Amino acid sequence: MLIILKFYYYFPVQFGHTINALFFLEETNKYLAAHSLVCDNMVIGVTMVNVLPGKERAAYNELNRVEGIKDIYHVFGEYDFVVIIEVDDLGHLNSIVDEIRETSDVTATQTIVGAELK
């Protein structure tokens, strides 16, 4: 069984986003369980990313260059992208999320961390 830990990161922007991720957290938990993404030596983070309107392609290209990002999904709804990050430890995950947040087109992120419950 997996549990999900939530970390919120918000950026001040001229347009507000209400973030309610309960459904997404549930679905992510199912995804992590089905794909066995959590193992003894890896930390898996799922980061939902919002970007400036019209900057999706530029943001995707920039995210694609970040080492440690396993998958990037362009999605519809509350978020523009769902990014799967696979790294060795929480410190490295934090560094990658910080790098995503520093991207000029990114307006907000929300990261959840998969953890195995033994």
C-alpha positions in Angstrom: 0.0 0.0 0.0 1.2 3.5 -0.8 0.7 6.8 0.9 1.1 10.2 -0.7 2.7 13.2 1.1 1.7 16.6 -0.3 3.9 19.6 -0.7 2.5 22.9 -2.0 4.4 25.6 -3.9 2.6 28.7 -5.1 3.8 31.7 -7.1 2.2 35.1 -7.0 0.5 35.6 -10.3 -2.0 38.1 -11.7 -4.6 35.4 -12.1 -5.5 33.0 -9.3 -5.8 29.3 -9.4 -7.7 27.3 -6.8 -5.9 24.1 -6.3 -8.0 21.1 -5.0 -6.0 18.0 -5.6 -7.9 15.3 -3.6 -9.1 13.5 -6.7 -5.7 13.8 -8.4 -4.0 12.5 -5.3 -6.2 9.4 -5.2 -5.5 8.7 -8.9 -1.8 9.3 -8.5 -1.8 6.8 -5.6 -3.4 4.2 -7.9 -0.9 5.0 -10.6 2.1 4.6 -8.3 0.7 1.3 -7.0 0.0 -0.1 -10.5 3.4 0.9 -11.9 5.5 0.0 -8.9 7.2 3.3 -9.0 8.3 3.3 -5.4 11.2 1.1 -4.6 13.9 0.9 -1.9 16.5 3.0 -3.7 14.4 5.6 -5.5 12.2 8.5 -4.6 9.3 9.2 -6.9 7.8 12.7 -7.1 4.7 13.7 -9.1 4.7 17.4 -9.8 1.7 19.2 -11.2 2.8 22.4 -13.1 0.9 25.5 -14.2 2.4 27.7 -16.8 1.7 31.1 -18.4 -1.1 30.9 -21.0 0.3 30.2 -24.5 3.7 29.1 -23.1 3.0 25.4 -22.9 5.4 24.4 -25.7 8.3 26.5 -24.4 7.7 25.2 -20.9 7.6 21.6 -22.2 10.9 22.0 -24.0 12.5 23.5 -20.9 11.2 20.8 -18.6 12.4 18.2 -21.1 16.0 19.3 -20.5 15.8 18.8 -16.7 17.8 15.7 -15.6 15.8 13.5 -13.3 12.4 14.0 -15.0 11.2 10.6 -16.1 7.9 11.6 -17.9 6.1 14.8 -18.8 2.4 14.7 -19.6 0.5 17.7 -21.0 -3.0 17.6 -19.4 -6.3 19.4 -19.4 -7.9 20.8 -16.3 -6.4 22.5 -13.2 -2.9 21.8 -14.3 -1.0 22.2 -17.6 1.6 19.4 -17.0 2.1 16.4 -14.8 5.8 15.6 -14.3 7.1 12.3 -13.0 10.4 12.7 -11.2 12.6 9.7 -10.3 15.6 10.4 -8.1 17.8 8.8 -5.4 16.8 11.0 -2.4 14.4 13.7 -1.2 17.2 16.3 -1.4 17.6 15.7 -5.1 13.8 15.8 -5.6 13.7 19.2 -3.9 16.5 20.5 -6.2 14.6 19.4 -9.3 11.3 20.9 -8.1 13.2 24.1 -7.3 14.6 24.0 -10.9 11.1 23.6 -12.3 9.8 26.5 -10.2 12.6 28.8 -11.4 11.5 28.3 -15.0 10.3 31.6 -16.3 7.0 30.2 -17.7 6.0 28.3 -14.6 3.5 30.0 -12.4 2.8 27.3 -9.8 3.7 23.7 -8.8 2.3 21.1 -6.5 4.4 18.1 -5.7 3.4 14.8 -4.1 5.9 12.1 -3.0 5.2 8.4 -3.2 6.2 6.4 -0.2 5.9 2.7 0.5 3.9 1.8 3.6 5.3 -1.4 5.2 
